[in-house]
Amino acid sequence: MADALRDGERADADLDTDRLVSLLTPHAKRLGYQTGVELYSHLRAMTRVDEERLSDLLTHTNLQELVGSVATDQLRELIAQMNEKSAAQIAATVASLRESVNENAKAVLPLAPIRVTIPRLPRVELPRNAFSRVKLSTLADLNELRASMLKSIPHTTMPEPPVASSDDKAGEPSDG
């Protein structure tokens, strides 16, 4: 019987195991087994078909690739589940914090109004070429820059008023 079962298994024929178990059931007790399933399991173990298939599988399968593929798929699924749970937990925490901050702000703001004043700074106009020369590292550099800027500002001189000579009597009409 085991040889016939082995031949059927090796041929990869569509073996109707349910029908075979039902046919073995009436003979199981006579052969020392409680059920037809136990008898079938014993016959299958005698065929060593599972050992042969496992040996073929190990020989012709890249186990590292197979295990890696299965592990990668399972890890991706696990990470996706963790990301979903984490996102939900983070959203809940942020919502709770936002609510707490809003409640605290509502309680504190009426008690102590906050006024923010920004001082107005005087407007300063620099010469156009001032920034191209700014490479300061010391106070001496700053003083040198200030001096050069003062030199670049055009100075206008006022003509001196004419000096009245003793010959000219300024302001007196001439007798003519």
C-alpha positions as protocol buffer text, in pm:
chain_id: "A"
residue {
  index: 1
  type: MET
  ca { x: 0 y: 0 z: 0 }
}
residue {
  index: 2
  type: ALA
  ca { x: 287 y: 241 z: 90 }
}
residue {
  index: 3
  type: ASP
  ca { x: 454 y: 169 z: -247 }
}
residue {
  index: 4
  type: ALA
  ca { x: 135 y: 254 z: -434 }
}
residue {
  index: 5
  type: LEU
  ca { x: 98 y: 573 z: -231 }
}
residue {
  index: 6
  type: ARG
  ca { x: 463 y: 664 z: -302 }
}
residue {
  index: 7
  type: ASP
  ca { x: 417 y: 612 z: -676 }
}
residue {
  index: 8
  type: GLY
  ca { x: 108 y: 832 z: -674 }
}
residue {
  index: 9
  type: GLU
  ca { x: 286 y: 1106 z: -477 }
}
residue {
  index: 10
  type: ARG
  ca { x: 598 y: 1096 z: -698 }
}
residue {
  index: 11
  type: ALA
  ca { x: 386 y: 1123 z: -1011 }
}
residue {
  index: 12
  type: ASP
  ca { x: 239 y: 1445 z: -872 }
}
residue {
  index: 13
  type: ALA
  ca { x: -100 y: 1302 z: -957 }
}
residue {
  index: 14
  type: ASP
  ca { x: -403 y: 1468 z: -808 }
}
residue {
  index: 15
  type: LEU
  ca { x: -443 y: 1226 z: -523 }
}
residue {
  index: 16
  type: ASP
  ca { x: -779 y: 1248 z: -349 }
}
residue {
  index: 17
  type: THR
  ca { x: -653 y: 1210 z: 8 }
}
residue {
  index: 18
  type: ASP
  ca { x: -999 y: 1253 z: 159 }
}
residue {
  index: 19
  type: ARG
  ca { x: -1127 y: 955 z: -45 }
}
residue {
  index: 20
  type: LEU
  ca { x: -814 y: 751 z: 41 }
}
residue {
  index: 21
  type: VAL
  ca { x: -859 y: 821 z: 415 }
}
residue {
  index: 22
  type: SER
  ca { x: -1225 y: 715 z: 394 }
}
residue {
  index: 23
  type: LEU
  ca { x: -1119 y: 389 z: 222 }
}
residue {
  index: 24
  type: LEU
  ca { x: -850 y: 324 z: 487 }
}
residue {
  index: 25
  type: THR
  ca { x: -1080 y: 392 z: 785 }
}
residue {
  index: 26
  type: PRO
  ca { x: -1251 y: 47 z: 793 }
}
residue {
  index: 27
  type: HIS
  ca { x: -907 y: -125 z: 795 }
}
residue {
  index: 28
  type: ALA
  ca { x: -738 y: 110 z: 1048 }
}
residue {
  index: 29
  type: LYS
  ca { x: -849 y: -70 z: 1367 }
}
residue {
  index: 30
  type: ARG
  ca { x: -751 y: -413 z: 1229 }
}
residue {
  index: 31
  type: LEU
  ca { x: -401 y: -275 z: 1151 }
}
residue {
  index: 32
  type: GLY
  ca { x: -363 y: -112 z: 1497 }
}
residue {
  index: 33
  type: TYR
  ca { x: -460 y: 249 z: 1424 }
}
residue {
  index: 34
  type: GLN
  ca { x: -746 y: 449 z: 1576 }
}
residue {
  index: 35
  type: THR
  ca { x: -853 y: 627 z: 1255 }
}
residue {
  index: 36
  type: GLY
  ca { x: -798 y: 623 z: 882 }
}
residue {
  index: 37
  type: VAL
  ca { x: -602 y: 951 z: 917 }
}
residue {
  index: 38
  type: GLU
  ca { x: -349 y: 780 z: 1150 }
}
residue {
  index: 39
  type: LEU
  ca { x: -310 y: 491 z: 905 }
}
residue {
  index: 40
  type: TYR
  ca { x: -266 y: 732 z: 613 }
}
residue {
  index: 41
  type: SER
  ca { x: -2 y: 930 z: 810 }
}
residue {
  index: 42
  type: HIS
  ca { x: 190 y: 609 z: 886 }
}
residue {
  index: 43
  type: LEU
  ca { x: 180 y: 495 z: 522 }
}
residue {
  index: 44
  type: ARG
  ca { x: 292 y: 838 z: 406 }
}
residue {
  index: 45
  type: ALA
  ca { x: 585 y: 830 z: 653 }
}
residue {
  index: 46
  type: MET
  ca { x: 686 y: 490 z: 512 }
}
residue {
  index: 47
  type: THR
  ca { x: 697 y: 630 z: 156 }
}
residue {
  index: 48
  type: ARG
  ca { x: 958 y: 892 z: 257 }
}
residue {
  index: 49
  type: VAL
  ca { x: 808 y: 1117 z: -12 }
}
residue {
  index: 50
  type: ASP
  ca { x: 820 y: 1418 z: 219 }
}
residue {
  index: 51
  type: GLU
  ca { x: 1192 y: 1363 z: 284 }
}
residue {
  index: 52
  type: GLU
  ca { x: 1258 y: 1336 z: -91 }
}
residue {
  index: 53
  type: ARG
  ca { x: 1062 y: 1654 z: -161 }
}
residue {
  index: 54
  type: LEU
  ca { x: 1241 y: 1839 z: 118 }
}
residue {
  index: 55
  type: SER
  ca { x: 1577 y: 1722 z: -16 }
}
residue {
  index: 56
  type: ASP
  ca { x: 1484 y: 1839 z: -367 }
}
residue {
  index: 57
  type: LEU
  ca { x: 1361 y: 2168 z: -229 }
}
residue {
  index: 58
  type: LEU
  ca { x: 1684 y: 2226 z: -37 }
}
residue {
  index: 59
  type: THR
  ca { x: 1896 y: 2127 z: -337 }
}
residue {
  index: 60
  type: HIS
  ca { x: 1715 y: 2334 z: -599 }
}
residue {
  index: 61
  type: THR
  ca { x: 1613 y: 2639 z: -398 }
}
residue {
  index: 62
  type: ASN
  ca { x: 1818 y: 2939 z: -303 }
}
residue {
  index: 63
  type: LEU
  ca { x: 1708 y: 2936 z: 60 }
}
residue {
  index: 64
  type: GLN
  ca { x: 1885 y: 3259 z: 146 }
}
residue {
  index: 65
  type: GLU
  ca { x: 1695 y: 3440 z: -128 }
}
residue {
  index: 66
  type: LEU
  ca { x: 1367 y: 3270 z: -38 }
}
residue {
  index: 67
  type: VAL
  ca { x: 1397 y: 3343 z: 335 }
}
residue {
  index: 68
  type: GLY
  ca { x: 1515 y: 3697 z: 263 }
}
residue {
  index: 69
  type: SER
  ca { x: 1219 y: 3758 z: 36 }
}
residue {
  index: 70
  type: VAL
  ca { x: 970 y: 3625 z: 288 }
}
residue {
  index: 71
  type: ALA
  ca { x: 1136 y: 3815 z: 573 }
}
residue {
  index: 72
  type: THR
  ca { x: 1145 y: 4136 z: 369 }
}
residue {
  index: 73
  type: ASP
  ca { x: 776 y: 4108 z: 284 }
}
residue {
  index: 74
  type: GLN
  ca { x: 686 y: 4041 z: 647 }
}
residue {
  index: 75
  type: LEU
  ca { x: 906 y: 4329 z: 767 }
}
residue {
  index: 76
  type: ARG
  ca { x: 746 y: 4567 z: 518 }
}
residue {
  index: 77
  type: GLU
  ca { x: 402 y: 4467 z: 640 }
}
residue {
  index: 78
  type: LEU
  ca { x: 508 y: 4504 z: 1003 }
}
residue {
  index: 79
  type: ILE
  ca { x: 665 y: 4846 z: 939 }
}
residue {
  index: 80
  type: ALA
  ca { x: 353 y: 4963 z: 756 }
}
residue {
  index: 81
  type: GLN
  ca { x: 139 y: 4854 z: 1051 }
}
residue {
  index: 82
  type: MET
  ca { x: 376 y: 5027 z: 1294 }
}
residue {
  index: 83
  type: ASN
  ca { x: 372 y: 5345 z: 1085 }
}
residue {
  index: 84
  type: GLU
  ca { x: -8 y: 5349 z: 1087 }
}
residue {
  index: 85
  type: LYS
  ca { x: -19 y: 5298 z: 1463 }
}
residue {
  index: 86
  type: SER
  ca { x: 257 y: 5556 z: 1520 }
}
residue {
  index: 87
  type: ALA
  ca { x: 86 y: 5813 z: 1300 }
}
residue {
  index: 88
  type: ALA
  ca { x: -238 y: 5766 z: 1490 }
}
residue {
  index: 89
  type: GLN
  ca { x: -61 y: 5793 z: 1826 }
}
residue {
  index: 90
  type: ILE
  ca { x: 132 y: 6103 z: 1718 }
}
residue {
  index: 91
  type: ALA
  ca { x: -186 y: 6267 z: 1588 }
}
residue {
  index: 92
  type: ALA
  ca { x: -364 y: 6193 z: 1916 }
}
residue {
  index: 93
  type: THR
  ca { x: -72 y: 6329 z: 2119 }
}
residue {
  index: 94
  type: VAL
  ca { x: -49 y: 6646 z: 1907 }
}
residue {
  index: 95
  type: ALA
  ca { x: -423 y: 6701 z: 1938 }
}
residue {
  index: 96
  type: SER
  ca { x: -403 y: 6658 z: 2314 }
}
residue {
  index: 97
  type: LEU
  ca { x: -109 y: 6898 z: 2340 }
}
residue {
  index: 98
  type: ARG
  ca { x: -280 y: 7153 z: 2116 }
}
residue {
  index: 99
  type: GLU
  ca { x: -593 y: 7137 z: 2333 }
}
residue {
  index: 100
  type: SER
  ca { x: -388 y: 7174 z: 2652 }
}
residue {
  index: 101
  type: VAL
  ca { x: -195 y: 7472 z: 2514 }
}
residue {
  index: 102
  type: ASN
  ca { x: -517 y: 7639 z: 2400 }
}
residue {
  index: 103
  type: GLU
  ca { x: -676 y: 7590 z: 2743 }
}
residue {
  index: 104
  type: ASN
  ca { x: -368 y: 7728 z: 2920 }
}
residue {
  index: 105
  type: ALA
  ca { x: -349 y: 8023 z: 2683 }
}
residue {
  index: 106
  type: LYS
  ca { x: -716 y: 8105 z: 2738 }
}
residue {
  index: 107
  type: ALA
  ca { x: -662 y: 8096 z: 3114 }
}
residue {
  index: 108
  type: VAL
  ca { x: -345 y: 8310 z: 3113 }
}
residue {
  index: 109
  type: LEU
  ca { x: -407 y: 8569 z: 2842 }
}
residue {
  index: 110
  type: PRO
  ca { x: -693 y: 8758 z: 3013 }
}
residue {
  index: 111
  type: LEU
  ca { x: -487 y: 8791 z: 3330 }
}
residue {
  index: 112
  type: ALA
  ca { x: -172 y: 8934 z: 3178 }
}
residue {
  index: 113
  type: PRO
  ca { x: -215 y: 9106 z: 2846 }
}
residue {
  index: 114
  type: ILE
  ca { x: 104 y: 9112 z: 2650 }
}
residue {
  index: 115
  type: ARG
  ca { x: 214 y: 9422 z: 2470 }
}
residue {
  index: 116
  type: VAL
  ca { x: 500 y: 9405 z: 2234 }
}
residue {
  index: 117
  type: THR
  ca { x: 660 y: 9728 z: 2127 }
}
residue {
  index: 118
  type: ILE
  ca { x: 918 y: 9742 z: 1858 }
}
residue {
  index: 119
  type: PRO
  ca { x: 1148 y: 10041 z: 1885 }
}
residue {
  index: 120
  type: ARG
  ca { x: 1187 y: 10250 z: 1577 }
}
residue {
  index: 121
  type: LEU
  ca { x: 1543 y: 10277 z: 1465 }
}
residue {
  index: 122
  type: PRO
  ca { x: 1672 y: 10591 z: 1293 }
}
residue {
  index: 123
  type: ARG
  ca { x: 1712 y: 10566 z: 919 }
}
residue {
  index: 124
  type: VAL
  ca { x: 2074 y: 10575 z: 811 }
}
residue {
  index: 125
  type: GLU
  ca { x: 2187 y: 10613 z: 453 }
}
residue {
  index: 126
  type: LEU
  ca { x: 2527 y: 10482 z: 364 }
}
residue {
  index: 127
  type: PRO
  ca { x: 2726 y: 10570 z: 54 }
}
residue {
  index: 128
  type: ARG
  ca { x: 2663 y: 10332 z: -235 }
}
residue {
  index: 129
  type: ASN
  ca { x: 3009 y: 10180 z: -227 }
}
residue {
  index: 130
  type: ALA
  ca { x: 3022 y: 10131 z: 151 }
}
residue {
  index: 131
  type: PHE
  ca { x: 2932 y: 9762 z: 145 }
}
residue {
  index: 132
  type: SER
  ca { x: 3184 y: 9668 z: -119 }
}
residue {
  index: 133
  type: ARG
  ca { x: 3462 y: 9785 z: 110 }
}
residue {
  index: 134
  type: VAL
  ca { x: 3339 y: 9626 z: 432 }
}
residue {
  index: 135
  type: LYS
  ca { x: 3578 y: 9351 z: 532 }
}
residue {
  index: 136
  type: LEU
  ca { x: 3625 y: 9437 z: 896 }
}
residue {
  index: 137
  type: SER
  ca { x: 3799 y: 9228 z: 1152 }
}
residue {
  index: 138
  type: THR
  ca { x: 3933 y: 9483 z: 1400 }
}
residue {
  index: 139
  type: LEU
  ca { x: 3857 y: 9827 z: 1536 }
}
residue {
  index: 140
  type: ALA
  ca { x: 4148 y: 9962 z: 1331 }
}
residue {
  index: 141
  type: ASP
  ca { x: 3975 y: 9835 z: 1014 }
}
residue {
  index: 142
  type: LEU
  ca { x: 3658 y: 10017 z: 1119 }
}
residue {
  index: 143
  type: ASN
  ca { x: 3844 y: 10345 z: 1176 }
}
residue {
  index: 144
  type: GLU
  ca { x: 4019 y: 10308 z: 840 }
}
residue {
  index: 145
  type: LEU
  ca { x: 3685 y: 10252 z: 667 }
}
residue {
  index: 146
  type: ARG
  ca { x: 3535 y: 10557 z: 837 }
}
residue {
  index: 147
  type: ALA
  ca { x: 3828 y: 10774 z: 731 }
}
residue {
  index: 148
  type: SER
  ca { x: 3810 y: 10656 z: 369 }
}
residue {
  index: 149
  type: MET
  ca { x: 3438 y: 10721 z: 361 }
}
residue {
  index: 150
  type: LEU
  ca { x: 3485 y: 11072 z: 491 }
}
residue {
  index: 151
  type: LYS
  ca { x: 3744 y: 11140 z: 220 }
}
residue {
  index: 152
  type: SER
  ca { x: 3505 y: 11021 z: -50 }
}
residue {
  index: 153
  type: ILE
  ca { x: 3234 y: 11269 z: 51 }
}
residue {
  index: 154
  type: PRO
  ca { x: 3273 y: 11578 z: -168 }
}
residue {
  index: 155
  type: HIS
  ca { x: 3337 y: 11894 z: 29 }
}
residue {
  index: 156
  type: THR
  ca { x: 3215 y: 12225 z: -99 }
}
residue {
  index: 157
  type: THR
  ca { x: 3402 y: 12531 z: 8 }
}
residue {
  index: 158
  type: MET
  ca { x: 3238 y: 12864 z: 31 }
}
residue {
  index: 159
  type: PRO
  ca { x: 3424 y: 13152 z: -131 }
}
residue {
  index: 160
  type: GLU
  ca { x: 3561 y: 13387 z: 122 }
}
residue {
  index: 161
  type: PRO
  ca { x: 3397 y: 13728 z: 130 }
}
residue {
  index: 162
  type: PRO
  ca { x: 3606 y: 14004 z: -30 }
}
residue {
  index: 163
  type: VAL
  ca { x: 3808 y: 14201 z: 214 }
}
residue {
  index: 164
  type: ALA
  ca { x: 3751 y: 14573 z: 199 }
}
residue {
  index: 165
  type: SER
  ca { x: 4070 y: 14771 z: 141 }
}
residue {
  index: 166
  type: SER
  ca { x: 4141 y: 15112 z: 280 }
}
residue {
  index: 167
  type: ASP
  ca { x: 4113 y: 15262 z: -68 }
}
residue {
  index: 168
  type: ASP
  ca { x: 3763 y: 15135 z: -105 }
}
residue {
  index: 169
  type: LYS
  ca { x: 3514 y: 15285 z: 118 }
}
residue {
  index: 170
  type: ALA
  ca { x: 3261 y: 15027 z: 112 }
}
residue {
  index: 171
  type: GLY
  ca { x: 2912 y: 15137 z: 152 }
}
residue {
  index: 172
  type: GLU
  ca { x: 2988 y: 15504 z: 78 }
}
residue {
  index: 173
  type: PRO
  ca { x: 2859 y: 15653 z: -242 }
}
residue {
  index: 174
  type: SER
  ca { x: 3128 y: 15793 z: -460 }
}
residue {
  index: 175
  type: ASP
  ca { x: 3132 y: 16167 z: -535 }
}
residue {
  index: 176
  type: GLY
  ca { x: 3192 y: 16153 z: -874 }
}
